[in-house]
Protein backbone atom coordinates (compact mmCIF):
# COMPACT_ATOMS: atom_id res chain seq x y z
CA UNK A 1 0.00 0.00 0.00
CA UNK A 2 1.34 3.43 -0.90
CA UNK A 3 0.37 6.11 1.63
CA UNK A 4 -2.81 4.26 2.68
CA UNK A 5 -4.22 7.17 4.71
CA UNK A 6 -3.35 9.99 2.29
CA UNK A 7 -6.37 12.14 1.54
CA UNK A 8 -8.61 10.43 4.09
CA UNK A 9 -10.53 12.33 6.73
CA UNK A 10 -9.58 11.58 10.36
CA UNK A 11 -12.31 8.96 10.83
CA UNK A 12 -11.45 7.08 7.64
CA UNK A 13 -7.74 7.34 8.47
CA UNK A 14 -8.35 5.75 11.87
CA UNK A 15 -10.44 2.98 10.31
CA UNK A 16 -7.72 2.27 7.73
CA UNK A 17 -5.12 2.12 10.52
CA UNK A 18 -7.32 -0.27 12.49
CA UNK A 19 -7.84 -2.47 9.41
CA UNK A 20 -4.09 -2.72 8.80
CA UNK A 21 -3.52 -3.60 12.46
CA UNK A 22 -6.27 -6.22 12.36
CA UNK A 23 -4.87 -7.84 9.22
CA UNK A 24 -1.40 -7.93 10.71
CA UNK A 25 -1.90 -8.75 14.36
CA UNK A 26 -5.10 -10.77 14.37
CA UNK A 27 -4.98 -12.50 10.99
CA UNK A 28 -1.19 -12.88 10.76
CA UNK A 29 -1.01 -11.17 7.38
CA UNK A 30 2.09 -9.19 6.48
CA UNK A 31 1.16 -5.72 5.25
CA UNK A 32 3.79 -3.76 3.35
CA UNK A 33 3.11 -0.06 3.05
CA UNK A 34 4.97 3.19 2.54
CA UNK A 35 4.18 6.40 4.35
CA UNK A 36 5.61 9.76 5.31
CA UNK A 37 3.30 9.81 8.35
CA UNK A 38 5.83 8.31 10.74
CA UNK A 39 3.59 8.59 13.81
CA UNK A 40 1.12 6.25 12.07
CA UNK A 41 3.91 3.92 10.97
CA UNK A 42 5.13 3.67 14.57
CA UNK A 43 1.60 2.98 15.79
CA UNK A 44 0.90 0.27 13.20
CA UNK A 45 4.21 -1.45 12.55
CA UNK A 46 6.43 -3.79 14.50
CA UNK A 47 9.14 -3.79 11.79
CA UNK A 48 10.21 -0.94 9.54
CA UNK A 49 12.56 -0.23 6.70
CA UNK A 50 14.10 3.22 6.58
CA UNK A 51 15.04 4.61 3.18
CA UNK A 52 17.31 7.60 2.67
CA UNK A 53 17.87 8.93 -0.85
CA UNK A 54 16.39 5.78 -2.37
CA UNK A 55 18.53 3.34 -0.39
CA UNK A 56 17.44 1.07 2.45
CA UNK A 57 19.65 2.08 5.39
CA UNK A 58 17.88 0.15 8.15
CA UNK A 59 15.49 -2.77 8.45
CA UNK A 60 14.17 -4.46 11.54
CA UNK A 61 12.02 -4.17 14.64
CA UNK A 62 11.57 -0.54 15.64
CA UNK A 63 12.78 -1.16 19.20
CA UNK A 64 15.98 -2.83 17.97
CA UNK A 65 16.76 0.01 15.57
CA UNK A 66 16.15 2.56 18.34
CA UNK A 67 18.52 0.73 20.69
CA UNK A 68 21.22 0.51 18.02
CA UNK A 69 20.95 4.06 16.69
CA UNK A 70 19.65 6.08 19.65
CA UNK A 71 20.88 4.01 22.58
CA UNK A 72 17.31 3.97 23.87
CA UNK A 73 16.03 0.91 25.69
CA UNK A 74 12.48 2.12 26.28
CA UNK A 75 9.77 3.58 24.09
CA UNK A 76 10.85 7.16 24.87
CA UNK A 77 11.50 8.04 21.26
CA UNK A 78 9.58 8.61 18.08
CA UNK A 79 10.12 6.99 14.73
CA UNK A 80 10.68 10.50 13.40
CA UNK A 81 13.65 10.93 15.78
CA UNK A 82 15.02 7.61 14.62
CA UNK A 83 14.57 8.55 10.96
CA UNK A 84 16.25 11.93 11.48
CA UNK A 85 19.26 10.26 13.11
CA UNK A 86 19.73 8.06 10.02
CA UNK A 87 19.10 11.05 7.73
CA UNK A 88 21.68 13.25 9.47
CA UNK A 89 24.30 10.52 9.27
CA UNK A 90 23.81 9.60 5.75
C-alpha distance (Angstrom), angle and dihedral (degrees) to the residues before:
residue distance angle dihedral
X1 . . .
X2 3.79 . .
X3 3.81 113.0 .
X4 3.83 93.0 -27.3
X5 3.82 94.8 -169.5
X6 3.81 98.2 42.1
X7 3.78 111.4 128.4
X8 3.79 94.7 6.6
X9 3.78 122.9 127.5
X10 3.83 116.0 -116.7
X11 3.82 94.1 -94.7
X12 3.81 94.3 49.2
X13 3.81 90.2 43.9
X14 3.81 90.5 54.5
X15 3.80 91.4 47.5
X16 3.81 91.4 50.1
X17 3.81 89.8 49.7
X18 3.80 90.5 49.9
X19 3.82 91.2 48.6
X20 3.81 91.9 52.3
X21 3.81 90.5 48.4
X22 3.80 91.5 48.4
X23 3.81 92.9 50.0
X24 3.78 91.2 48.5
X25 3.77 105.3 38.0
X26 3.79 103.4 28.4
X27 3.80 102.3 31.1
X28 3.82 97.6 32.8
X29 3.80 93.2 -125.9
X30 3.79 119.1 149.1
X31 3.80 110.6 -129.2
X32 3.79 117.6 -163.2
X33 3.78 115.0 -163.5
X34 3.78 140.0 155.4
X35 3.77 124.4 -139.3
X36 3.77 143.3 160.5
X37 3.82 89.1 -152.8
X38 3.79 95.4 93.6
X39 3.81 94.9 176.4
X40 3.82 88.3 61.5
X41 3.79 92.0 44.9
X42 3.81 90.1 53.2
X43 3.80 91.0 48.5
X44 3.82 94.6 48.7
X45 3.79 106.2 32.5
X46 3.77 135.0 71.4
X47 3.83 93.0 -176.1
X48 3.79 128.4 35.1
X49 3.75 140.4 -176.6
X50 3.78 116.8 -146.0
X51 3.79 117.4 -151.3
X52 3.79 123.9 -165.0
X53 3.81 119.3 -175.6
X54 3.79 91.3 -14.2
X55 3.81 96.0 -51.0
X56 3.79 127.9 108.3
X57 3.81 104.6 -121.7
X58 3.81 99.1 169.5
X59 3.78 137.8 19.2
X60 3.77 129.4 175.8
X61 3.78 146.9 66.5
X62 3.79 111.0 -22.2
X63 3.81 93.0 -126.4
X64 3.81 92.1 52.7
X65 3.80 93.0 49.5
X66 3.81 90.4 48.4
X67 3.81 91.5 51.8
X68 3.80 92.1 48.2
X69 3.80 98.0 43.9
X70 3.81 104.5 27.1
X71 3.79 101.5 26.0
X72 3.79 88.0 -126.7
X73 3.79 119.3 146.0
X74 3.80 97.6 -178.3
X75 3.77 134.7 51.0
X76 3.82 92.3 -93.0
X77 3.78 94.1 121.4
X78 3.76 139.2 69.3
X79 3.76 127.9 -127.2
X80 3.80 86.3 -120.5
X81 3.83 90.0 60.5
X82 3.78 89.5 49.4
X83 3.81 92.0 48.4
X84 3.81 92.1 48.4
X85 3.81 91.0 52.1
X86 3.82 90.2 55.4
X87 3.82 90.8 43.0
X88 3.81 93.7 51.7
X89 3.79 91.8 49.4
X90 3.68 98.0 46.8
